[in-house]
Amino acid sequence: MYALIKPLFFRTDPEDAHERMMRFIRTLPSVPGGLALVRAVYGAPALPVDIGGLRLRNPVGLAAGFDKNAEAIPALAALGFGFLEVGTLTRRPQPGNPRPRMFRYPALGAVVNRLGFNNVGVEEAARTLERVERPGIPIGINVGKNATTSLEDAPAEYAECIRILLPYGDYFTLNISSPNTQDLRKLHENDRLQALFDAVLPVMGGKKPLFLKLSPDAEPADLENAARMAADRGVGLICTNTTVDRTGLETLEKGGLSGAPLTRRSTETLKRVLAAVDGRVPVIGVGGIMSPADALEKMNAGAAAVQVYTGLIYRGPGFVRELVNALGKEDGWRKSSSRLM
C-alpha cells in the first residue's frame, strides 16, 4: 500500500506531505477498528529488552522529530514500535525557521531539514499528553530551548520544560545537538553542560530515566567529555542527531542531513561514545538506519536500542516490523548491548 501512495507524497513538498500524513494518523483512533487494522497489517513481534529501567516491547523506537507535538501516539504505537520519542518541545510555542525547510534527496536516500524546533510548546503538549490513551510502550519526551533563549538561561528553561512534562513521559531527552537552533551545540561544552545537568537533575529527582542527545559533528574531545559527564550522573546517551557535514555533497541545502549519508558518521560516533562510557549507561543508536543491516550494525556495536525516522519515510510503515524481525533472527547483539543504567 505504501508503495502505491509514496510517489504521490514524494511529488509534494516534504513538510506538506508530512503534515498530511500526520492529519491522517491522528484520525485513526476515531475510526472503528482503525488501530486494530494497522496492528494487523504492520504490527511487529515482541522482542523485549530492558534499558535504564524501561521495559521496551522491542528495541526499535521512533526518533524525535516525527511527532513533534505528541499528537499521534496511539497510531504510531500501532506500527509496532517498541518505544516512541515525541518532540522536540520548547518552553514556549515557536514557528521555527522560514519555509521551505525540508528537502528530500531520493537518489541519496537522504533528507535535509532546518525546521528549528517548530512546536506548540510544553503547556499545550502537556494537555495533549494528559488526554492520550497510553499505548503500553514507553513514551519519551525530547526537550530543547527556544531560539530566543540565551545559552546562559537555557539550563533553567530545560528544567522548566521537564517540570511541566514530568508526569507524562516515561523518559526524557535533552536535545543539545540540533544544528538548526543557533549556538545550541555549544551546550556540549564542559561548563555549559555542567550547568544544564545541575539545573535538570534536581527536577528529575531520579524519578525517570534521562538521556542526552549528542551531535555527530562535535569535536572528539568534547563528545567524549560530554559522554563521560553524562555517565558520571547516570544519564544515558542518544547518538546521533543530524549532521551539517557536506563532504562530497556540497550542493545540498543547508540544515541537518539525515538518512544514508549519515549512516557511517553516526555509527562511528556511537562507537566512540560507547567506548567513553564503558557500559555504565545505556546508549541508543540513531542516524542513517535505512536497512536491517544498519540496525544490526549499531546493535552489534553495543547500542541498547535504535531509533528511526528517515528510514521510515523511505521504506514505509512496514520498516519497523522488518527491523524487529531481523533483530530477532540475529540476536547476538544481546550480549554486546549496554542496557543497564
N, C-alpha and C positions, 0 to 999 in steps of 0.2 A: 504494500500500500504506500509506504514512504517513497518507494522508487517512482511511483506514479505522480505524487504531489511535489517531490523535491524539485523537478525542473521549474515548476510554477513559482515556488518560493525563491529559487535562485535567479529568477528573472526580475525580481523586485529588490528594492533597497533592503540591505540586510537588517537594518533596525526595524523597518516597517514589517518585514516578514516575521521577525521575532515577536513584535507586538501582536500581530495577527495570531500567531501560534499560541501566545500566552492567553489571549482572549478565548480561544477555543479550549485550551487546557482548563482554564478557570471554570468553564461551564460544565465540565464533565461530571462533577459530583451532583449536579442538579438534574442530570439525565438519568432516568431509571435504568439501572443495570450498566451505566456507562463505565464506572470504575471496575466492575466485575469483568466486563468485556476486555478492558485494557489489560487487566491482570491475566486473563486467559490467553490473550494474544502475545503479550510481551513480557509477562512476569518471569523473573529469574529464579532459579532454585535457591534454597537456603544453603549457605556456606558460612556458618557463624564464626566470627572472630571477636575477641575481646581486646580493646585497646584503651588504655588510660581510664579504666573504669566504665567504659562504654561497651555495651553488647551490640555488635553490628550483625544484621541479618546475613550480610556478605561484605567482602572488603572493597566493593565498588561504590563510590559515592558521587554525588553531583557537586561540582565545584561551585563556589560563589560566583555571582555574576549572571547566572541564568535566571534565577527567580529573585531579583533584587529586592522586592517588596514583600516577600513571603506570602504571595497570593495564590500559589498553585501547589501547595504541599501535598494534598491528598492524591491528585492526579499524577504528580511526579513520583510519589512513592509507589503508585501502582505500576510504574515501569520496571520495578524490580530492584531499584537501588537499595543498598544496604544502609545508607545514611544520606542525608541531604544537608547542604550548607546554603543558607539564604543570605542576601545582602550582596554587596556591601551597603550597610546602613550608616547614616551620619546623624549627628545630634539634631540638626535642623534639615528640613527638606531642601533640596537643591536640584536645579535643572540639568546640571552637568555642562559639558562643553558644547559649542555650536555644532549643528549638523551641517553636512554629513559627517559621521563619526564612527561608522563601522564599514569595513570593506572586506569582501571575500576575494580569495585568490585560489579558485578551484584547481588550477594546474599544479599549485604548490601544496594543496591541502592545508591552507592557511587562512587565518582571519586576522585583521588588524582592527583594534578598537582604540578610540580615545574618548570614551564616554565621559569619564570624570565623575564617577560616583553619583550619577543621576538616581535619585530615590526620594521616597515620601517622608523620610525622617523617622527616627526611632519611636516617636509617640504614636504616629499613625500605624506603624508596623506592629507596635505592641497591641493596639486594639485589634488588628487583624489576627495576630497570633493568639490572642485571648479567646477568639471565637472559633478558631480552626479545630477540627477534629484531629486528634493525634493519630498518626498513621502506624504506630507500633515500631518505628525505627527512630534512631537518634536524629534530632534536628540541631544543626549547628548554626550559629548566628555570627556573621562576619561584620566587623565594625571598622570604621575609618574616621578621619577628621574631615570637617567641612573645608572647602577650598579657601575660605576667607580666614580660617583659624590659624594663628601663628604656631610655629613649632614649639614655642615656649608654653602656649596654652593647650597644646594638643593632649598632653597626658590627662589633664582634668576632663577634657572633652571625651576621650575614650572611656574614662572611668564613669562619667555620667551616662554615656550610651549603655554601658553594661549594667549600671544600677537600674535603669529603666527596663531593660530587657531580661534581666536575670531570671525572673520567674518562668520565662517562655523558652529558653534554649537549653538543650542538653549539654552543649559545649559552646565555647566562644572562641573566635579567631580575631586577633589584632592584625589588621591589614596595614602594613608599613611599606608595602612593596609595589603598589600600583605605580606605573610610570606616568599616569595621566593627571595626577594632582601635584602641583609644583612643590618641590622640595620634600615631598612625603618620604622618599627613600633615605633622607638624611636621618630618619629615626633609627636606622641601622647603627648609627654611631654610638660609641660606648656611653657617653654621658646622657645623651637623649634617650637611649633605650633603658638605661637605669632609671631615669625619671618616669618613663612610661610604666615600667614594672612597679615602681614604688607607688604610683597612683592607682593602678588597676588591681593589683593582687589583694590589697585590703578589702576592696569592694567584692571581689570574688569570694574571699573568705574560705577558700578551699572547698567550696560547695560543689563546683562543677569544673570539669577539665578546661584548661586554657591552652590555645595554640597561638603561635606566631607565624605569619606567612611571609616568607623570605623572597628576595629578588634574585633572579639568575644573573643579574648584571653587577651585583655587589663585588667589591674587591675581595679576594680570597681571605685576607686577614680580617676584614670587617665581617664577612659572612661567618667565618669560624668563631670569631669572638661573640657575635650575636647568638649563634647556636649554643655555645658554652654557657653564656649568661642565662639563656632560657632554661637549659638543662639544669643549671645550678638551682633554679627556682621551681623546678617541676613543671615547666611549661613545654608542651610539645611543639613540634615544627611542622609546617606545611611547605613543601618545596616542589614547584616554584610558581611565582606569578609570571606574567608575560615578559617578553624581552624587548628592548629598544635596539638591540644589535641588528645591523643591516649588512653584515659582511656578505658580499655576493648578491645582495638583494636591495641595492641602493635605490631602486626606482619605486619601491613600495611606499605607501602612505605612512606618515608619521603616526606613532601611537604604539600600543602594546601588541606585539606579534605573538600569536598562538598557533597551535597546530603542528604539522610535521616539521617545519623549520626549527621548532623549539625542542624537539624530542631529545636530541643528543645533549644540548646545553642543560636542560632541566635534569636529566639523569645524572650528568656529571656533577651538578650542584648537589643533588640528592646524596650521591656517594660521599662527597666532601663533608656534608653536614652529618651524615651517619657516622663517619669516622670521628668527627669532632665530639659528638655526644656519647659515643661508645655504648649505645644500648640503654642509656639512663632514662630516656623519654621516647615515646613513640614519634615516628616521623611519617607523615603522609606524603605520597608522591603524586604530583600533578604536573601537567605540562607536556603536550605533544603525544598523548596516548591516542593513537589512531588505529591500533590493531591489538589483538590479544598478545602478540609478541612484545609490544611496547609495555603493556601492563605487567606481563611476566618479568620483563627485564627490571622494572622498578621493584617489584615484589621480591625477586631473587636477590636484588642488591641489598634488601633489608627494610624496605618500606613496610609499615604496619598495615597500610591500606592505600588505595589510589582514588583519585577523583578525575572526572572527565567533564568536558564542556564542548570544545571544538570538534572532537571526535564524534560526539552525539549529533552535531549539526550535519556532518558529512556522511555518517553511517546510519543515522536514524535511530528510532526508539528500540529496535532490536539489538542495538550495540551493547546494551547493559547485559542482557542475557548471554550474548556471545562472549563477553569478557568473563562473566562468572563461570560459564561452562568451561572455558579454557583454564581458569584458575583451579577449578575442581578436578580437572584431569591431570594437571601437573602441580601437585601441592607441595613440592619440595621447598617452596617459599615459606612454609610454616616454620621451618627450622631456622631460617635466617632472619625473619621479620622481628623487629623490635616492637613489642606491643605493650610493654609494661610502663606505667607512669609512677 
